Amino acid sequence: MGVNKFDIIIIGGGIAGLVCGNLLAKIGLKVLICEKNHYVGGCCCSFIRKGYKLESGIHTIEGYRSHINRLIEELELKIEVARREVTDIIILPQQEVKIYSEFVRTKEFFRQIGIDKDEIEKLESLLSADWRKVIDLNSFKSAKELIQHFFRDDNLREILCILARNIATPMQYLSPVNYTIFLKQYLTDNGYYFPEGIDKFPSILQKQFKKNGGVLRLKAQVINFIIENNKAKGVRLANGEEFFAERFIVAADHFDMVRNLPDKNLENDLEKLKTTLSVFIIYFILPNRVRNKIEETNALWIVSNFNTEENFASLFAGLDKKALYDNSVIMVGFMPKKEDYFGAYCISSAQFASKVQWEKVRSIYKEEILKIVKKATGINIEKEALFIETATPHTLYKFTNNYRGALHGWAPTPAQIKFSIANRVKINNIYFTGHWVTGYSQGGIPWAIETARRTAERIMRENGS
């Protein structure tokens, strides 16, 4: 096989691309991963600013037992994983709510704050392994309708809506099935993190991939496929290089990769789909003495009013053209402590407006968010921070290439989860994986791993492995 000839070429070196590459290289296939950035990991990355290490913004790892631990054992990865006792603290206008890594403790806490026993039992049944026997989720138009039907307690409804912010899609648009899958995972298999940093996971996957004989090309942006007789023969990079293979896996934003395919209507159809919202982020470094003022947790949710879902839905639908972000809910995520400092970030849901629009409001939004955090926690980040930097949806787009800076690919609405790009692309040696793949998913890292595994196993079957 020639230098530029491979069995498999994977476009994108995020978690899905690395997992897929590892599983296929492990069985002896010659695999090339092309990654446009100078590092792997996609959203699971870190960066250095003024000597400080900051993480991209993944505050927790859910689905460890069901997806990540299996992968670690299968690939014989050596990586330290820890779990916090309290995964989330939600500061509501009327009270503070804690979500624990052990669901039994969350249930106990819910009882302590006055949530009715019957409501807690209904939540437990919804999260059970046989929830399909409890309720027909497809009979509801949205996750919002499901929650309103299933629960009477307004506090519980509000808590469950806040946690859905992790999916970057408002409850009134969100698939009830996808929401239930997410909720089960978030409340029963959550709170994990990598003490050495989120970037340790892709770094270990990269080393294992190379150990198994895989080839990785960084700063190698694929701009199009080479198509002959309705079959993909190769890929062309931005620098003009060409690589050839028997099969191709798109583990990156699907939008850019379909532009030169035979179905000229596909690009227009993709433009009609709705993406998940993007985010506006404030990164900062604080001395460790400040960390002691906040209870140890993966995420701190600051809820400033009772219209959170209304504001969120309005932003998602683009009803308010002036509001580029939603400050009714601010999530503060925490990075592992260093010797004398720790990193953190404030995240708010945001629209993908023009760069000019964002530059006009960037400093204003930063000031508004920091005031909200100070009021809720008593911490003056502006005064205490050793370093502060903001990131707009355009920053997310620059480093992930996600269409419209989307946080989790296509929005998991009931209609869109039925859309299959694989069925539309009539080229049978191009496969799609990663969080842009639609379906009944839980989202995040677990979905990236799950889709990568499905893709690798399909290729193994076709290859007779």
HELIX and SHEET records of a PDB file:
HELIX    1   1 ILE A   15  LYS A   26  1                                  12    
HELIX    2   2 TYR A   64  ILE A   68  3                                   5    
HELIX    3   3 ASN A   69  LEU A   75  1                                   7    
HELIX    4   4 PHE A  103  GLN A  112  1                                  10    
HELIX    5   5 LYS A  117  LEU A  126  1                                  10    
HELIX    6   6 TRP A  131  VAL A  134  1                                   4    
HELIX    7   7 LEU A  137  SER A  139  5                                   3    
HELIX    8   8 ALA A  143  PHE A  150  1                                   8    
HELIX    9   9 ASP A  154  LEU A  163  1                                  10    
HELIX   10  10 ALA A  164  ILE A  167  5                                   4    
HELIX   11  11 PRO A  176  THR A  188  1                                  13    
HELIX   12  12 LYS A  200  LYS A  211  1                                  12    
HELIX   13  13 HIS A  254  MET A  257  1                                   4    
HELIX   14  14 LEU A  266  LYS A  272  1                                   7    
HELIX   15  15 ASN A  288  ARG A  291  1                                   4    
HELIX   16  16 THR A  308  ALA A  317  1                                  10    
HELIX   17  17 LYS A  355  THR A  377  1                                  23    
HELIX   18  18 ILE A  381  GLU A  384  1                                   4    
HELIX   19  19 PRO A  393  THR A  400  1                                   8    
HELIX   20  20 TYR A  403  GLY A  405  5                                   3    
HELIX   21  21 GLN A  416  LYS A  418  5                                   3    
HELIX   22  22 ILE A  421  ARG A  424  1                                   4    
HELIX   23  23 GLY A  444  ASN A  463  1                                  20    
SHEET    1   A 6 VAL A 215  ARG A 217  0                                        
SHEET    2   A 6 VAL A  31  CYS A  34  1                                        
SHEET    3   A 6 LYS A   5  ILE A  11  1                                        
SHEET    4   A 6 GLU A 242  VAL A 250  1                                        
SHEET    5   A 6 LYS A 231  LEU A 237 -1                                        
SHEET    6   A 6 VAL A 222  GLU A 228 -1                                        
SHEET    1   B 5 VAL A 215  ARG A 217  0                                        
SHEET    2   B 5 VAL A  31  CYS A  34  1                                        
SHEET    3   B 5 LYS A   5  ILE A  11  1                                        
SHEET    4   B 5 GLU A 242  VAL A 250  1                                        
SHEET    5   B 5 ILE A 430  PHE A 432  1                                        
SHEET    1   C 2 SER A  46  ARG A  49  0                                        
SHEET    2   C 2 TYR A  52  GLU A  55 -1                                        
SHEET    1   D 2 ALA A  82  ARG A  83  0                                        
SHEET    2   D 2 TYR A 192  TYR A 193 -1                                        
SHEET    1   E 7 GLU A  96  TYR A 100  0                                        
SHEET    2   E 7 VAL A  86  ILE A  91 -1                                        
SHEET    3   E 7 ALA A 299  VAL A 303  1                                        
SHEET    4   E 7 VAL A 329  PHE A 334 -1                                        
SHEET    5   E 7 TYR A 341  ALA A 350 -1                                        
SHEET    6   E 7 SER A 278  PRO A 287 -1                                        
SHEET    7   E 7 PHE A 387  ALA A 391 -1                                        
END                                                                             
